[in-house]
Amino acid sequence: MSLSGALVSALIRPLSSWLREPVIDGTELKGKYSFEFRFPSRQAAFGDLSTGSIFTALQEQLGLRLESEQVTVESIVVDYAERPDPI
């Protein structure tokens, strides 16, 4: 993934998609940056944090630390749905 003149938040959507978890930008970095990031293989992504994980890749390649924590997020829950009656 290569970005030029992008906010750090431009990395959030691809990270969320790749991790299949919500990611929140807590860097407070306001400028625009150019960077290249190589995602590790999915097999290594959640393994040993010292070799080949997404956590290690972000730290080594971009100097960013990805931390896992539980936070409250707003969500909508649909308990029931049915098709409307035909007219």
C-alpha positions as CSV (number, residue, x, y, z in Angstrom):
1,M,0.0,0.0,0.0
2,S,1.5,3.3,-1.1
3,L,0.0,6.7,-0.2
4,S,1.3,10.2,-1.1
5,G,0.2,13.3,0.7
6,A,-2.3,11.4,2.9
7,L,-3.5,11.8,6.4
8,V,-2.5,9.0,8.8
9,S,-6.2,8.3,9.1
10,A,-6.1,7.0,5.4
11,L,-4.5,3.9,6.9
12,I,-7.5,3.2,9.2
13,R,-9.9,1.7,6.7
14,P,-7.4,-0.7,5.1
15,L,-6.3,-1.8,8.6
16,S,-9.8,-2.3,9.8
17,S,-10.6,-4.3,6.8
18,W,-7.5,-6.4,7.0
19,L,-7.9,-7.0,10.7
20,R,-11.7,-7.4,10.5
21,E,-11.8,-5.2,13.6
22,P,-12.5,-1.5,14.1
23,V,-9.4,0.6,14.2
24,I,-9.3,4.1,15.8
25,D,-6.7,6.7,14.9
26,G,-5.2,7.8,18.2
27,T,-2.0,9.4,16.8
28,E,-3.2,13.0,16.8
29,L,-0.9,13.5,13.8
30,K,-2.4,16.3,11.7
31,G,-0.1,16.6,8.7
32,K,-0.1,14.8,5.4
33,Y,2.5,12.1,4.8
34,S,3.7,9.8,2.1
35,F,4.3,6.3,3.1
36,E,4.5,2.7,1.8
37,F,3.3,-0.2,3.9
38,R,3.6,-3.9,3.2
39,F,0.9,-6.0,4.9
40,P,2.3,-9.3,6.3
41,S,0.7,-12.6,5.3
42,R,-2.5,-13.5,7.1
43,Q,-0.9,-16.6,8.5
44,A,1.8,-14.5,10.3
45,A,-0.5,-11.7,11.2
46,F,-1.7,-12.9,14.6
47,G,1.2,-15.2,15.5
48,D,4.3,-14.4,17.4
49,L,4.3,-10.6,17.8
50,S,8.1,-10.6,17.4
51,T,8.1,-12.1,13.8
52,G,5.8,-11.1,11.0
53,S,2.7,-9.8,12.7
54,I,0.7,-6.8,11.7
55,F,1.8,-5.2,15.0
56,T,5.5,-5.7,14.2
57,A,5.1,-4.6,10.6
58,L,3.5,-1.3,11.5
59,Q,6.1,-0.6,14.2
60,E,9.1,-1.4,11.9
61,Q,7.8,0.1,8.7
62,L,6.0,3.2,9.8
63,G,7.0,3.7,13.5
64,L,3.3,3.3,14.5
65,R,2.1,1.1,17.4
66,L,-1.1,-0.8,17.1
67,E,-2.6,-1.5,20.5
68,S,-5.6,-3.7,21.2
69,E,-8.0,-2.4,23.7
70,Q,-11.7,-2.5,24.5
71,V,-13.7,0.6,23.9
72,T,-17.4,1.4,23.7
73,V,-18.8,2.0,20.2
74,E,-22.2,2.9,19.0
75,S,-24.0,0.2,17.1
76,I,-27.4,-0.7,15.7
77,V,-28.9,-4.1,16.4
78,V,-31.7,-5.4,14.3
79,D,-33.6,-8.0,16.4
80,Y,-36.2,-8.9,13.7
81,A,-37.0,-8.3,10.1
82,E,-39.6,-9.5,7.7
83,R,-40.6,-8.8,4.1
84,P,-43.5,-6.3,3.7
85,D,-46.8,-7.6,2.4
86,P,-47.2,-7.2,-1.4
87,I,-49.7,-4.5,-2.4
